[in-house]
Every structure is written in structure tokens, then in C-alpha cells.
Amino acid sequence: MTSYAAAKAAVDGYIAGFAAGDVDAIVALYADDATVEDPVGIEIKQGIAAIRAFYTMSMATGAKLAPLGPIRVAGEYVAFPFAVKLEWQGKAQRIEVIDLFRLNAAGKITEMRAFWGPENMLSD
Amino acid sequence: MTSYAAAKAAVDGYIAGFAAGDVDAIVALYADDATVEDPVGIEIKQGIAAIRAFYTMSMATGAKLAPLGPIRVAGEYVAFPFAVKLEWQGKAQRIEVIDLFRLNAAGKITEMRAFWGPENMLSD
């Protein structure tokens, strides 16, 4: 079971990492053998090298995250709604996402799953 | 992989079922061997009888659901943020929740997980 404080620190660090465009800060939130599934349904990435490659690509879009409501902490998990704001083909876009982090006893993310689909991609 | 239409029908039916106080309507959304974990971290209920007992108890509080944002459909899942509004010890209360449904090919819920904790329970 994760504490509210540890879950909040992970989510705040994630949003701050995107705000700063700091891939290292994001990668540091993850456990070494963590998995990332973004969006849910595509191939799962495992391990820090794959996770670093994924976020390096994400950051290249200039993506920033804007919370859309409170975090929900339950058991080993934290779920939270937010918008990804980015430029795509010269236009401001927004993707409305719910992320789910599973955290270990050290507060590191062991599993990240991002729930979003085509209907959540909007023009700003 | 679930369709957006099937996912939306399940979520709309869930919210409508609570609005009507109709336990049968909620139970009909579930597959026979489905599991319910609400909140995540407590014992998982399995099967229609256990699910019916759970919702009978929930409905007795007069709980209604108010969406707090769009549904997110990904793979076999739909995630959505909402508030549960209920009376507790004579006072209007609100719980801010994210639910995650896993759907089968027939559009029935096979797994429901509700993410919320003490910090999400608020006085209205």
C-alpha cells in the first residue's frame, strides 16, 4: 500500500519533469524493471533504457501536462486525470488522459498505464 | 479491444443505473464471473451474487454519480472520473473516484476497479 504523500510526490514529479522538459527527472521516478503501456493496448515497454527512449520521444513534441482533477490513491496505485498539451503538425492539440501508476515501497513507479484513445485527441 | 460505443454504453448504463436506484440494471452490465475491487486494495468480490450484494448496499446510501470528465477508452478498458454523491450521517458527501472497467467482446464488464482513498472524501 502506498502513502498519499509518496503518490503525490510521484505525480507532482512527473508533471514537473514534463514542464522542465527533463527526461532524467522522469526516468528517475521509475524502478529499474518498470513497465510503461501508453496507450493501454499497445506493446508494453520494459526497463529503464526503453522508458528513457519513450520519454525522449515524448519530450521532443514539447508536451506539457495539465491536471484535470485530484489524484486518487488506492492500495499500491495512484490514478489521475490530466491533459497532454502539445503541438502536432503546427497545431495546438490536447489529449485527455487518465494515468495509472503502481508504486513500490520506495515510492518508485513499477508500472505505468495510460488510458486514452482517438476520441480523447482534441484541437485546442 | 473494446469499441468506443460499447465502452460508452457501459459507462452510461452504469450512471443511469445509479440515477434510477436500479440494482438489476447495474448487475446486468456485468459478466457472470466478473470481479469488483472497490476501492482498490480491499478484498475482491467475484461473481454476480457478490456483485449484487455490493450494489444493493451501495444503492442503500442513495448514491448518485456525476461525471467529472470524458471517458478514456484504450485496449479492453474504459477509465472515467466521476463524483459519488451521497448522504452519510445526515450530511451531503462527495467522493471523487476514477473507475476502470475491463470489457469483454460482448460489452460486459469482466473487471471493475475503483480508485479512491480517504483524501477523496469531501463534504459538499
Boltz contact constraints between the chains, C-beta under 6 A:
constraints:
  - contact:
      token1: [A, 4]
      token2: [B, 119]
      max_distance: 6.0
  - contact:
      token1: [A, 39]
      token2: [B, 74]
      max_distance: 6.0
  - contact:
      token1: [A, 40]
      token2: [B, 74]
      max_distance: 6.0
  - contact:
      token1: [A, 40]
      token2: [B, 75]
      max_distance: 6.0
  - contact:
      token1: [A, 40]
      token2: [B, 77]
      max_distance: 6.0
  - contact:
      token1: [A, 41]
      token2: [B, 74]
      max_distance: 6.0
  - contact:
      token1: [A, 41]
      token2: [B, 75]
      max_distance: 6.0
  - contact:
      token1: [A, 68]
      token2: [B, 69]
      max_distance: 6.0
  - contact:
      token1: [A, 69]
      token2: [B, 68]
      max_distance: 6.0
  - contact:
      token1: [A, 69]
      token2: [B, 81]
      max_distance: 6.0
  - contact:
      token1: [A, 70]
      token2: [B, 96]
      max_distance: 6.0
  - contact:
      token1: [A, 72]
      token2: [B, 98]
      max_distance: 6.0
  - contact:
      token1: [A, 72]
      token2: [B, 115]
      max_distance: 6.0
  - contact:
      token1: [A, 72]
      token2: [B, 116]
      max_distance: 6.0
  - contact:
      token1: [A, 72]
      token2: [B, 120]
      max_distance: 6.0
  - contact:
      token1: [A, 73]
      token2: [B, 117]
      max_distance: 6.0
  - contact:
      token1: [A, 74]
      token2: [B, 39]
      max_distance: 6.0
  - contact:
      token1: [A, 74]
      token2: [B, 40]
      max_distance: 6.0
  - contact:
      token1: [A, 74]
      token2: [B, 41]
      max_distance: 6.0
  - contact:
      token1: [A, 74]
      token2: [B, 115]
      max_distance: 6.0
  - contact:
      token1: [A, 74]
      token2: [B, 116]
      max_distance: 6.0
  - contact:
      token1: [A, 74]
      token2: [B, 117]
      max_distance: 6.0
  - contact:
      token1: [A, 75]
      token2: [B, 40]
      max_distance: 6.0
  - contact:
      token1: [A, 75]
      token2: [B, 41]
      max_distance: 6.0
  - contact:
      token1: [A, 77]
      token2: [B, 40]
      max_distance: 6.0
  - contact:
      token1: [A, 79]
      token2: [B, 98]
      max_distance: 6.0
  - contact:
      token1: [A, 79]
      token2: [B, 115]
      max_distance: 6.0
  - contact:
      token1: [A, 81]
      token2: [B, 69]
      max_distance: 6.0
  - contact:
      token1: [A, 81]
      token2: [B, 81]
      max_distance: 6.0
  - contact:
      token1: [A, 96]
      token2: [B, 70]
      max_distance: 6.0
  - contact:
      token1: [A, 98]
      token2: [B, 72]
      max_distance: 6.0
  - contact:
      token1: [A, 98]
      token2: [B, 79]
      max_distance: 6.0
  - contact:
      token1: [A, 115]
      token2: [B, 72]
      max_distance: 6.0
  - contact:
      token1: [A, 115]
      token2: [B, 74]
      max_distance: 6.0
  - contact:
      token1: [A, 115]
      token2: [B, 79]
      max_distance: 6.0
  - contact:
      token1: [A, 116]
      token2: [B, 72]
      max_distance: 6.0
  - contact:
      token1: [A, 117]
      token2: [B, 73]
      max_distance: 6.0
  - contact:
      token1: [A, 117]
      token2: [B, 74]
      max_distance: 6.0
  - contact:
      token1: [A, 119]
      token2: [B, 4]
      max_distance: 6.0
  - contact:
      token1: [A, 120]
      token2: [B, 72]
      max_distance: 6.0
